[in-house]
Amino acid sequence: MEQHLLAEPEAGTLRLEILEGPTGRRNWPDDVKGRIVAETLVPGARVVDVARRHGMGAQHLSTWRRLAREGKIVLAGDSFTTEPMFAALEVAPDISPPPNGEFVAIDFGEVTVRLPGDVPARRIADIAHALREVR
């Protein structure tokens, strides 16, 4: 039985439910999304625990993780800092493909970044994001 709270009470009203926690939609800034997703990547972290800590559903956070894998959310740096991260770079005039013949090439102006074909998609997305930020 439904009853409006401002109306006169009727006989038969048995219970009132109070919903705790955030209700409605929130607008999360992209940097906050990236920081929260990065928290889930710490060894031993559980998505459900991180989601609960931030007052959101685990399913919502899992969607953000998928978007991050697709390169649509930029993750916070290591240890949640903004310090620059470096990777080894080898410059060679002629690069032959790996022995299995498979590689991924990212063209960036006059530069081509070639990666072995077994590089995880997440790593490729991270490199593509970094190159896009340079532009």
C-alpha positions as CSV (number, residue, x, y, z in Angstrom):
1,M,0.0,0.0,0.0
2,E,1.4,3.4,-1.0
3,Q,0.8,6.6,0.9
4,H,2.1,10.1,0.4
5,L,4.0,11.2,3.5
6,L,2.4,14.7,3.6
7,A,-1.2,13.2,3.5
8,E,-3.2,12.3,6.5
9,P,-2.3,8.8,7.7
10,E,-4.6,6.1,6.6
11,A,-5.4,2.9,8.4
12,G,-3.2,0.0,7.1
13,T,0.1,1.9,6.6
14,L,2.5,-0.7,7.8
15,R,6.0,0.3,6.9
16,L,8.2,3.1,5.5
17,E,11.4,2.3,3.6
18,I,14.4,4.7,3.8
19,L,17.0,4.4,1.2
20,E,20.5,5.1,2.4
21,G,23.5,6.2,0.2
22,P,23.6,8.3,-2.9
23,T,20.5,8.4,-5.1
24,G,20.2,9.7,-8.6
25,R,22.9,10.3,-11.1
26,R,26.3,11.9,-10.4
27,N,28.6,13.4,-12.8
28,W,32.1,12.0,-12.2
29,P,35.0,14.0,-13.7
30,D,37.3,12.0,-16.0
31,D,40.3,12.3,-13.8
32,V,38.4,11.0,-10.8
33,K,37.1,8.0,-12.9
34,G,40.7,7.3,-13.9
35,R,41.9,7.4,-10.3
36,I,39.2,5.1,-9.1
37,V,39.8,2.6,-11.9
38,A,43.5,2.7,-11.1
39,E,42.7,1.8,-7.5
40,T,41.2,-1.5,-8.7
41,L,44.4,-2.4,-10.5
42,V,46.5,-2.5,-7.3
43,P,47.4,-6.1,-6.4
44,G,44.9,-7.6,-4.0
45,A,42.3,-4.9,-4.7
46,R,38.7,-6.0,-5.2
47,V,36.3,-4.1,-7.5
48,V,33.5,-4.4,-5.0
49,D,35.6,-2.9,-2.1
50,V,36.8,0.0,-4.2
51,A,33.2,0.7,-5.4
52,R,31.8,0.6,-1.9
53,R,34.5,3.0,-0.7
54,H,33.5,5.5,-3.3
55,G,29.7,5.0,-2.8
56,M,29.0,3.4,-6.2
57,G,27.9,0.1,-7.5
58,A,30.5,-2.5,-8.5
59,Q,28.8,-3.0,-11.9
60,H,29.2,0.8,-12.6
61,L,32.9,0.6,-11.7
62,S,33.3,-2.6,-13.9
63,T,31.9,-0.5,-16.8
64,W,34.6,2.1,-16.2
65,R,37.2,-0.6,-16.2
66,R,36.0,-1.8,-19.6
67,L,36.1,1.8,-20.9
68,A,39.6,2.1,-19.7
69,R,40.7,-1.0,-21.5
70,E,39.1,0.4,-24.6
71,G,41.1,3.6,-24.1
72,K,38.1,5.8,-23.3
73,I,39.2,6.6,-19.8
74,V,42.8,7.6,-19.0
75,L,44.1,6.0,-15.8
76,A,46.0,7.8,-13.1
77,G,49.8,7.2,-13.1
78,D,51.6,4.6,-10.9
79,S,51.0,5.1,-7.2
80,F,48.3,7.6,-8.1
81,T,50.8,10.4,-8.8
82,T,51.2,12.6,-11.7
83,E,54.9,11.9,-12.0
84,P,56.0,11.1,-15.6
85,M,56.5,7.5,-16.5
86,F,59.2,6.3,-18.8
87,A,59.7,3.3,-21.1
88,A,62.8,2.0,-22.9
89,L,63.0,3.3,-26.5
90,E,65.1,1.7,-29.2
91,V,65.6,3.7,-32.4
92,A,66.6,1.6,-35.4
93,P,66.6,2.6,-39.1
94,D,65.1,-0.7,-40.2
95,I,63.0,-2.8,-38.0
96,S,62.1,-6.3,-39.1
97,P,58.9,-7.8,-37.8
98,P,59.1,-10.3,-34.9
99,P,59.8,-14.0,-35.7
100,N,56.1,-14.8,-35.8
101,G,55.6,-12.0,-38.3
102,E,52.8,-10.3,-36.2
103,F,53.2,-6.8,-34.9
104,V,51.1,-3.7,-34.1
105,A,52.1,-0.4,-35.7
106,I,51.0,3.0,-34.4
107,D,51.8,5.8,-36.9
108,F,52.4,9.2,-35.3
109,G,53.4,11.8,-37.8
110,E,56.8,10.8,-39.1
111,V,57.3,8.2,-36.3
112,T,55.9,4.6,-36.3
113,V,55.8,2.7,-33.1
114,R,55.9,-1.1,-33.7
115,L,55.0,-3.5,-30.9
116,P,55.1,-7.3,-30.9
117,G,51.7,-8.8,-31.7
118,D,51.3,-10.3,-28.2
119,V,51.3,-6.9,-26.5
120,P,48.1,-6.6,-24.4
121,A,45.5,-4.3,-25.8
122,R,45.5,-2.2,-22.6
123,R,49.2,-1.4,-23.2
124,I,48.6,-0.4,-26.8
125,A,45.7,1.8,-25.6
126,D,48.0,3.4,-23.0
127,I,50.6,4.2,-25.7
128,A,48.0,5.6,-28.1
129,H,46.6,7.8,-25.2
130,A,50.1,9.1,-24.4
131,L,50.7,10.0,-28.1
132,R,47.3,11.7,-28.4
133,E,48.1,13.8,-25.3
134,V,51.4,15.0,-26.9
135,R,49.5,16.5,-29.9
